[in-house]
Amino acid sequence: MNKLAEMPPTERRKMIDDFLAEVFQGLEPSPARAQRWAAAWDLPTDPSPGQVDAWVELAGLVSDRDFRRRTRQVTEYGIQLPASGLEELVDWATQHAVAALLRGCPPDSAEAATVVNRILEPSGWSARREELLADLEILFEPRIERYWQLTAVINGLPPFPTYVPAFEWLIAALRAHE
């Protein structure tokens, strides 16, 4: 077993607590958001090799200074979002971006321009395209998704689909069709 996985649970907990303290210091996230970040971080009593590997990777991730900085930046920005309507737009946009990806639609194509317009027009974001791109560039951090994937493995939960390719496609399409 890996040295990090052999740490006493109290030391593993401290590693996660230190990460969360740095990310949330001085912020007031919703209780649900803070609880979600803190939930299910530790290995079960008899972990599988996959759970041990996930814990080791998670420990490396939460120890990474740049990951901490980016997670803090995304968290600060995300706390402001509920009133903006961006969260609902991102859900809608992700559905269209995934569909475009599955069709093999290049982000710089004419079809992609149509998809971007289909995303933006009904939501009222057409005039705020640059704002949406700036928001997504701040909020998109693939390592945060990886954090959630690792905690799912540690907790024995089924894997969830990745949204990284959809966000990469959407950001590239928005840039290509400004």
N, C-alpha and C positions, 0 to 999 in steps of 0.2 A: 504494500500500500504506500502511497505517496506521503511524504513528510507533512504536507499541508493537511491532508486528510486525517493524519494521525494526531493532529493538534487536539487538545481537549476541547469539548464543545464550548466552554466559556471563552477560550481564545478565538475560536471561529466566530462566535457571536460578537466579540469585541471588534473583530475585523469588519464585520458588516455594520455594526453600530457606528464605528468611526467613519465609514464611508457615508452612511445615511446622515450623520451629524454634519459632515462637510457639505453634502449636497443640499440639505434642508435648512442649514443654519440661518436664522433670521427670516426665514420664509414662513408663510402660513398656508401650506397646502391643505386641501380638504382632508378631513380625517380618513376618508376612503382611499385617497391617493397615497397618503403617508403609510397607511396600513398595508396597501398593496405592495409598496416597495419593501417593507420590512417583513412581509409574510414569507414563510417557507424558505428559509435560507440554509438550513442545516441538514446534514446527512442523517438518514435513518440509522437505527442501531446496527443493522446488518446491511450495509449498502452494496449494491451491485457494482461491478467494475465501471459501468457507464455512469453511475451516480458519483463514484469517486472521481472519474475523469471530469465530469461536469463541475464538481466542487472545486477541483484544482484550477480549472479554467476560470470559474467565477472568482476565486480568490485572486488570481492574477489580474482579472478585469477590474475588480474593485480597488486593487492596489495601484493601478495605473493612474498617474497624475492627470494625463490628458483626458482619460475617460471621466474622471471625477469632475474636471473643469467643464467638459462638454455636457455631462449629465446635469450639472448645476445650471448651466446656461439654458438648456432645454427646459428644465424644471421651472426656472424663473419665468421664462417666456410662456410656458404652458399654463402657469397659474393665471395668466391674464386672458386666456382664450375663451372661457365659457360665454362671455358676452359677445364675442366677435363672430360667432357662427362658423368659424374655421373648422372646428371639429366635425361638424356635420358635412361640410363641403369635402373634407379630406376622405371621409367614409365613401361618399358618392364618387369622388374622383378616383379613389383606389379601385372601385369596382370597374370603372371604365378603363383605367390603366391596365388592370389585370387582363381584361378582355382583349385590349389592343395587343398586349404582349403575347397572349395565346394565339392571336391571329398572325403574329410575326410582323406587326406594324412597326416600322422604324420611327423613332421619335421625331426625325426631321422630315418626314414625308407629308404629302398633302392629306393623306388619311389621318395622320396624327393631328394636323391642324383642325380637321373636322371634329375629332375626338375632344380636343382641348376646348373648342367652341361649345360642344355638347355638354361639357362639364361646367363651363363658366356661365353660359347664357342663362339657364333657368335659375341659377343661384344668385344672380345679380353681381357676380364677381368679374364680369367682362371688363369693366372699366378699372378694375383693381388688379389686373393681371400681374403687374410688377410687384405689388404688395403681397400677393399670394406666393409668387416665386421667392421673394425675400423671406416670408414666413416659413415656407417649406425648407429652404436652405438652412435656416436656423434650427428647425425642429427635427430634421432628418438626421438621425445618428444610428447607423446600423448596429453599433455595439450595444445600444440600449435594447434593441430587439434581441440581440444575443443574450443579454442578461436575463430576459424573460424566458428565453428558450432553455437556458441552463437551469433556472429555478424550476421549470416544469420537469426537467429530467430528474433533478434532485428529489422532487416530490413525487416521482412516479406517475406524473400526469402525461397524457398523450401529447405528442408534438402538435404544434399549431402551425398553420401556413405562414410562410415568410412574406412580408410586405416590402422587403428591401428592393427587389426588382421592380415592383410597381412604382415605388417612390422614385427610384432612379430614372425610370422611363418618364414619369410625369414631369420631373424637374427638367430633364433633357428636352422634352416636348415643349414645355413652357419657354425655355431658353430659345429653342429653335424657331418658335412662332410668336415672338414678342412683337 
